[in-house]
């Protein structure tokens, strides 16, 4: 008898490569949305910009608006890690300084362009808000761990809601008042970091 041959074809994609593809799709979608609007953009166009089929786009994302979610969710894990390491007696805003300094959790200019679009695109606005809804329990768990409280304690959930709202409001405030051609990238990112620090300081008393 002849031994059965293994399946031919490409090896399965690693999780790291899948994440890279999602991010490539997200950036391509942003460029198309900004250039021609959401309604005029198709899954086929997004796929062509990345070099994949529309079928591949839909394998990763259920709708064209949801393609941008990887950009919106940038930094959630890094922020949660910073919350766990937030030292007693340390100002809340200082706990994130290493993230802002390294641009680890700062949204890029593509996110700013997206947020300006969300004011007239309900589908994109929904994705933005859903991303923050998903982040909130992650922050609550990190805050509960830091405080030594059980996950079912209501206080970390309230603290997380305050923190989440502050981060969202700060990023929106920055995006809505920053015009892309008027500000260079370095200046814009410095301004965003300053805005985030101000927002965090504003809620620090409530977080305790």
Secondary structure, DSSP 8 states (H G I E B T S, - for coil): --------S-----HHHHHHHHHHHHHHHHHHHHHH-STT--HHHHHHHHTS-HHHHHHH-SSSGGGGHHHHTTTHHHHHHHHHT--TT--GGGGGHHHHHTTSS---HHHHHHHHHHTT-HHHHHHHHHHHHHHHHHHHHHHHHHHT--TT-HHHHHHHHHHHHHHHHHHHHHHHH--GGGS-HHHHHHHHHHHHHHHHHHHHHHH-
